[in-house]
Amino acid sequence: MKLPLRPVDREQAWLLPPALDDLLSQGHPARFVAAFVDGLPKVAWSDMEIDLDGDSLGAPAYHPRALLSVWLYGFMTGVRSSRKLEAACRDQIPYLWLTGWQHPDHNTLWRFYQAHRSAMRSLLKHTVRTAVEIGLVDLAVQALDGTKVAANAAGDQTYDAAGLERLLARTDTAIGELESQNEGGDDPTPPRLPTELQRAQTLRERIQRAMNHLAQDQRLTRVNLTDNDAQLMKGRQGIIPGYNAQAVASPVVHSSGNGMLITAADVVDSAADSGQLVPMLEQAEEMIGESVPVTLADGGYHTAANLASGEQRGDLFVMPERYHPGVQGPYFKDKFVYDPATDTYLCPEGQRLPFRGLRRKNGKVRGPFRVYRASRTVCRACPAYGVCTKDVHSGRALWIGPTDALLRQHRHWMTTERARGLYARRKGLIEPIFGILKEQLGARRFLLRGLVNVRAEFTLLATAFNLRTLWRVWRYLLRPPATEGTHPVSGPLPIPV
């Protein structure tokens, strides 16, 4: 069946000139970004080191509200390049609406971003406080996790100290050969260095900076020439130069549907997660304004030191122990029962292990350990010999450290019905956040270089994630009520001052 066709008239005139405001729907996310930026109090602009007053003399500059709106909306939609934002401000309606049909170029956008991106980290706190003050956040539980994000650096540019020495020697040789080619003869000295020589000298400077960086940080064994702060880390795509991005999230409960809100975000140059637990919880507490009683985390954060910190802070950790095959065994030390009256342990086979003294393991400062040991004769005659212990010189020994009671208590807690029920929520609360950041906001790779800069970039990504969550609530509040009394609130989302 054939249908009539609509004509295509690219020269069609408007009967009436349209207003700019007519080009964007009322629930569009760009409108929420503008409402959020316009609602920022003066102290927020001061925190970002942005002056809204301008100057009475000189050519007018682009308004900071417009530039900040462009960057926030860009991060919300996965556009983080100043050149792409420049193009969007020329031909995309949301950006034209945000700028009032102005067209800032990429240099203007970049200078604003470069000058204020670190201070713009305060916007994350503003999104969190907004959600908390209007009662969107479930403050009963939070989840913590980390993900590896690729650095803006080449993988084959990572060297150890010896590799840097060899590369520097080859570069010096190449510079000497290039300089000799440009010396002699009667030709006048060129006004600038030849391109190859200039590149070689730039490479030499980068090598020297990398060597200095490696010498100053005793933790490092390798350094990347492109980004000195990036470290080789194991990700889903293999070993890459990258960073460890950390986030804390709490659930958002509203009539518009459930969601997540990032309450803390940071980036570190260490692949291990364990050292980030307490700093991230402290940041989340400062962002929210109060502590969240229950924290869900995976085994990467499980250490005795973290459990001790949680007990001191009054936090309840739902956190499995990192895989250890012996923990589930029938002769793991948790299966031995302590008798305080005799200061002995009773093994699963009914034999006693008396106290033998204080020891330190392998000369480590940690400890001292209380050592309990059975006699060699008893253990050799035991039917569990070869499974419980294989020591031919002495019997089974238990090394009881200062944190053993805490570890045992936490293992027991993780076997309870409540702990298993709480931990089941972790995956659905925190892991989708990283998926959205990487797939929808384009955060599979940082665009900036250096730890300070990527921290600012990731915090702005977290801010954009929160703005998307708040926008969904704001859009729901703008909907007309289906029946009287079912939709008590309408209008823009309140922004607390």
C-alpha positions in Angstrom: 0.0 0.0 0.0 1.4 3.4 -1.0 1.1 6.4 1.2 1.3 10.1 0.2 4.7 11.7 0.9 5.4 14.8 2.8 7.2 17.5 0.8 10.7 18.5 1.8 11.1 22.2 1.7 14.5 23.4 3.0 13.6 27.0 2.2 10.4 27.1 4.2 9.9 30.4 6.1 8.6 30.8 9.6 5.2 32.4 9.8 6.2 33.9 13.2 9.8 34.2 14.5 10.3 31.4 17.0 11.5 32.1 20.5 14.7 30.3 21.7 12.8 28.9 24.6 10.4 27.1 22.3 13.1 24.9 20.8 13.6 22.9 24.0 11.1 20.7 25.8 10.2 21.5 29.4 11.7 18.3 30.8 15.0 18.4 28.8 18.2 17.8 30.9 19.7 21.0 29.6 16.9 22.9 31.4 17.8 21.1 34.6 21.5 22.0 34.2 20.6 25.6 33.8 18.3 25.5 36.9 21.1 23.8 38.9 23.7 26.4 37.8 21.4 29.4 38.3 20.5 28.1 41.8 24.1 27.9 42.9 24.7 30.2 45.9 27.5 32.8 45.9 29.6 30.7 48.2 29.6 27.9 45.6 31.0 30.3 42.9 33.6 31.5 45.4 34.6 27.9 46.1 35.1 27.5 42.4 37.1 30.7 42.3 34.8 32.2 39.7 33.9 35.9 39.7 30.3 36.6 38.5 30.6 40.4 38.6 32.8 40.9 35.5 34.3 44.3 34.6 32.8 47.5 33.3 35.7 48.0 30.8 36.9 46.0 27.9 35.2 43.6 25.5 32.4 41.5 27.1 33.4 38.0 28.1 31.2 34.9 28.0 29.3 34.5 31.2 30.6 31.9 33.6 27.1 30.5 34.0 27.0 29.7 30.3 30.4 28.1 30.3 29.8 26.0 33.4 26.5 24.9 32.0 28.1 23.8 28.7 30.8 21.7 30.6 28.3 20.1 33.0 25.9 19.2 30.2 28.8 17.9 28.1 29.9 15.6 30.9 26.3 14.4 31.4 26.1 13.4 27.7 29.6 12.0 27.3 31.2 15.1 25.6 34.4 16.0 27.4 36.5 17.5 24.6 36.6 21.3 24.2 36.7 21.0 20.4 33.6 18.8 20.4 31.9 21.2 22.8 32.7 24.1 20.4 31.1 22.2 17.6 28.1 21.4 19.8 27.7 25.1 20.7 27.4 25.8 16.9 24.9 23.2 15.8 23.1 21.5 18.7 20.0 23.0 20.1 20.6 22.2 23.8 24.0 23.9 23.8 22.6 26.9 21.8 19.9 27.2 24.4 22.3 27.0 27.3 24.6 29.7 25.8 21.7 31.9 24.6 22.7 31.3 21.0 26.3 32.2 21.6 29.3 30.3 20.2 32.3 30.1 22.5 35.3 28.6 20.8 37.4 25.7 22.1 40.1 28.0 23.5 37.6 29.9 25.6 36.0 26.7 26.9 39.4 25.1 27.6 40.7 28.1 29.5 37.6 28.1 31.7 37.9 24.4 32.4 41.7 24.5 33.0 41.4 27.4 35.4 38.5 26.0 37.5 38.3 22.2 37.1 40.1 21.4 40.4 37.9 23.9 42.3 34.8 22.5 40.5 35.2 19.4 42.6 33.0 21.2 45.2 30.0 20.8 42.8 29.9 17.1 43.8 29.2 18.0 47.4 26.5 20.4 46.3 24.7 17.6 44.3 24.9 15.3 47.4 23.7 17.9 49.8 20.8 18.8 47.4 19.7 15.1 47.3 20.1 14.6 51.1 18.2 17.8 52.0 15.2 16.9 49.9 15.1 13.4 51.3 16.1 11.4 48.2 19.0 9.4 49.7 18.6 6.3 51.8 21.2 6.9 54.5 21.0 3.4 56.0 23.5 1.8 53.6 26.3 2.6 51.2 28.5 0.7 48.9 32.2 1.2 47.9 34.1 -0.1 45.0 36.9 0.8 42.6 37.6 0.4 38.9 40.6 0.7 36.7 40.4 3.6 34.1 43.0 3.8 31.3 45.3 6.8 31.4 45.9 9.1 28.4 49.2 7.4 27.9 50.9 4.9 25.6 51.4 1.4 27.1 54.8 0.9 25.5 56.2 4.1 27.1 56.5 2.6 30.6 60.1 2.1 31.7 62.0 1.1 34.8 65.2 3.0 36.0 67.5 0.9 33.8 65.3 1.3 30.8 65.2 5.1 31.2 69.0 5.2 31.5 69.3 3.3 28.2 66.7 5.5 26.5 68.5 8.6 27.7 71.8 7.4 26.3 70.3 6.6 22.9 68.6 10.0 22.9 71.8 11.9 23.8 73.6 10.0 20.9 70.8 11.0 18.5 70.9 14.6 19.6 74.7 14.7 19.2 74.4 13.3 15.6 71.6 15.8 14.7 73.6 18.7 16.1 76.7 17.7 14.1 74.6 17.6 10.9 73.5 21.2 11.5 77.0 22.5 12.3 79.7 23.7 9.9 79.5 25.2 6.4 78.7 28.8 5.7 75.0 28.5 6.1 73.5 31.0 8.6 72.1 29.7 11.8 68.5 28.8 11.4 66.0 30.9 13.4 64.6 27.8 15.1 65.8 24.3 15.8 65.1 21.7 13.1 62.0 19.6 13.8 63.9 16.3 14.4 66.3 18.0 16.8 63.5 19.7 18.6 61.7 16.4 19.1 64.8 14.7 20.4 65.4 17.5 22.9 61.8 17.4 24.0 62.1 13.6 24.5 65.2 14.1 26.6 63.4 16.6 28.9 60.5 14.1 29.3 63.0 11.3 30.2 64.7 13.5 32.8 61.4 14.4 34.3 60.4 10.7 34.5 63.8 9.8 36.1 63.3 12.5 38.7 59.8 11.4 39.4 60.9 7.8 39.8 63.7 8.8 42.2 61.5 11.0 44.4 58.7 8.3 44.9 60.2 5.2 46.5 57.0 3.2 45.9 57.5 3.3 42.1 59.5 0.8 40.1 58.3 2.0 36.7 57.2 5.3 35.2 55.3 6.3 32.1 56.9 8.9 29.8 53.5 10.2 28.6 51.9 10.5 32.1 54.4 10.1 35.0 51.6 9.4 37.5 49.9 6.6 35.6 50.8 3.1 36.8 50.6 -0.3 35.1 47.4 -1.9 36.3 45.5 -5.1 35.5 42.1 -4.3 33.9 39.6 -6.1 31.8 41.6 -5.3 28.7 44.8 -6.6 30.2 47.8 -4.7 31.7 47.3 -1.0 31.0 48.8 2.3 32.2 45.9 3.7 34.3 44.5 4.8 37.5 42.3 3.3 40.2 39.0 5.3 40.4 37.1 4.9 43.7 33.4 5.7 44.4 30.9 5.4 47.3 27.2 5.3 46.4 24.0 5.3 48.3 20.5 4.3 47.0 18.0 7.0 45.9 14.4 6.2 46.6 11.7 8.3 44.9 8.4 7.9 43.2 10.2 8.4 39.9 12.0 5.1 40.5 15.1 3.9 42.3 18.6 5.0 41.5 22.0 5.6 42.9 23.9 8.7 44.0 27.7 9.0 44.3 28.5 10.4 47.7 32.3 10.3 47.4 34.8 10.0 44.4 38.5 9.9 44.2 41.4 8.6 42.0 44.6 7.0 43.3 47.7 5.7 41.5 47.7 2.5 43.5 46.1 -0.7 42.1 45.2 -2.0 45.6 41.8 -1.1 47.0 42.5 -1.9 50.7 44.1 1.4 51.6 41.1 3.4 50.2 38.4 2.2 52.5 38.7 4.7 55.4 39.6 7.7 53.3 36.6 7.2 51.1 34.2 6.7 54.0 35.6 9.9 55.6 35.0 11.8 52.4 31.4 10.4 52.1 30.7 11.4 55.7 31.9 14.9 55.0 29.9 15.2 51.8 26.6 13.9 53.4 27.1 15.6 56.7 26.6 12.4 58.7 27.9 8.9 58.8 26.1 6.0 57.1 26.0 3.0 59.5 26.4 0.1 57.0 29.0 -0.1 54.3 29.1 -2.8 51.6 32.5 -3.6 50.1 34.1 -6.5 48.3 37.1 -8.6 49.4 39.6 -6.2 48.0 39.0 -3.9 51.0 39.3 -6.7 53.7 42.2 -6.2 56.0 42.5 -6.4 59.8 43.5 -2.7 59.9 40.3 -1.7 58.1 38.1 -3.9 60.4 39.8 -2.2 63.4 39.2 1.2 61.9 35.5 0.3 61.3 35.1 -0.8 64.9 36.7 2.4 66.2 34.5 4.5 63.9 31.3 2.6 64.8 30.8 1.4 61.2 29.3 -1.9 60.3 31.2 -3.5 57.4 29.6 -6.1 55.2 32.8 -7.3 53.5 33.9 -10.9 52.7 37.4 -12.0 53.3 39.7 -12.3 50.3 39.8 -15.9 49.1 41.9 -18.2 51.2 41.4 -21.9 50.7 42.3 -22.8 54.2 39.6 -20.7 55.9 36.9 -23.2 55.0 39.0 -26.2 56.0 38.1 -28.4 59.0 41.4 -27.6 60.7 41.6 -23.8 60.2 42.5 -22.0 63.4 39.0 -20.7 63.9 38.0 -24.3 64.5 40.2 -24.5 67.6 38.4 -23.6 70.8 40.1 -21.3 73.3 40.0 -22.2 77.0 40.8 -19.1 79.1 41.0 -21.0 82.3 44.0 -23.0 81.1 45.2 -20.6 78.4 45.1 -23.4 75.9 43.4 -24.2 72.6 41.4 -27.4 72.0 41.8 -28.8 68.5 38.9 -30.4 66.5 40.4 -33.9 67.5 40.3 -33.1 71.2 44.0 -32.4 71.8 45.2 -29.3 73.7 47.7 -26.8 72.4 49.4 -25.0 75.4 50.9 -21.5 75.3 54.5 -21.6 74.2 55.5 -17.9 74.3 55.5 -14.7 72.3 57.0 -14.5 68.8 57.3 -12.2 65.8 56.7 -13.5 62.3 59.7 -13.3 60.1 61.1 -10.3 62.0 58.1 -8.1 61.2 57.1 -5.3 63.6 53.5 -6.5 63.5 52.7 -8.6 66.6 53.8 -10.0 68.9 52.0 -13.3 68.3 51.0 -15.7 71.1 52.1 -19.1 70.0 50.2 -22.2 71.0 51.7 -25.6 70.0 50.8 -29.2 70.4 53.5 -31.9 71.0 55.1 -33.6 68.0 54.3 -37.0 69.4 50.6 -36.3 69.8 50.3 -34.8 66.3 52.2 -37.6 64.6 49.8 -40.2 66.1 46.7 -38.1 65.2 44.6 -39.4 62.3 44.5 -35.8 61.0 48.3 -35.7 60.6 49.1 -34.6 57.0 45.9 -32.5 56.8 46.1 -30.4 60.0 49.9 -30.2 59.9 52.8 -31.7 58.0 55.5 -30.5 60.3 57.8 -33.4 61.1 59.8 -31.6 63.8 57.0 -30.2 66.0 53.2 -30.3 66.4 50.5 -28.1 65.1 51.1 -24.4 66.0 48.6 -21.5 66.3 49.9 -18.0 65.9 47.4 -15.8 67.5 47.9 -12.1 66.7 46.3 -8.9 68.1 43.7 -8.8 65.4 42.7 -12.5 65.4 39.7 -12.0 67.6 38.4 -9.2 65.4 38.9 -11.3 62.2 37.2 -14.3 63.8 34.3 -12.1 64.9 33.9 -10.7 61.4 34.0 -14.1 59.8 31.2 -15.2 62.0 29.2 -12.1 61.2 29.5 -12.7 57.5 27.9 -16.1 57.9 24.7 -14.6 59.4 21.5 -14.3 57.4 21.5 -10.5 57.8 25.0 -10.1 56.5 24.3 -12.3 53.4 21.1 -10.3 52.7 22.9 -7.0 52.9 25.9 -8.1 50.8 23.5 -9.2 48.1 22.6 -5.5 47.6 26.2 -4.5 46.9 26.5 -5.6 43.3 23.3 -3.8 42.2 24.2 -0.6 44.1 27.7 0.2 43.1 28.7 -1.8 40.0 26.1 -0.3 37.6 27.6 3.1 38.4 30.9 2.3 36.8 29.1 0.8 33.8 27.1 4.0 33.3 30.2 6.1 33.7 32.2 4.1 31.2 29.5 3.2 28.6 27.2 6.3 28.7 29.5 9.1 29.9 32.6 7.9 28.0 34.8 7.4 31.0 36.7 4.3 29.8 39.8 6.6 29.4 40.8 9.8 31.0 41.5 12.7 28.7 43.8 14.6 31.1 47.2 13.6 32.4 48.6 13.7 35.9 46.9 12.5 39.2 45.7 16.0 40.2 44.0 16.5 36.8 42.4 13.1 36.5 41.0 13.5 40.0 39.3 16.7 38.9 38.0 14.9 35.7 36.6 11.9 37.6 35.0 14.1 40.2 33.2 16.1 37.5 32.1 12.8 36.0 30.6 11.8 39.3 28.9 15.2 39.5 27.4 14.6 36.1 26.2 11.2 37.2 24.5 12.8 40.2 23.0 15.5 38.0 21.4 12.8 35.8 19.9 11.2 38.8 18.5 14.5 40.1 17.3 15.4 36.6 15.1 12.3 36.5 13.5 13.3 39.8 13.1 16.9 38.6 11.5 15.8 35.3 9.0 13.6 37.3 8.1 16.6 39.5 7.3 18.6 36.4 4.7 16.1 35.2 1.1 17.1 35.6 -0.8 15.1 38.2 -2.8 12.2 36.9 -5.6 12.8 39.5 -6.1 15.3 42.2 -3.9 14.7 45.2 -1.5 12.2 43.6 1.2 14.7 42.6 1.6 17.2 45.5 4.8 18.8 44.2 5.6 20.5 40.9 8.1 23.0 39.6 11.8 23.0 39.6 13.9 20.8 42.0 14.7 22.9 45.0 18.4 23.8 45.3 19.4 24.4 48.9 21.5 27.5 49.6 
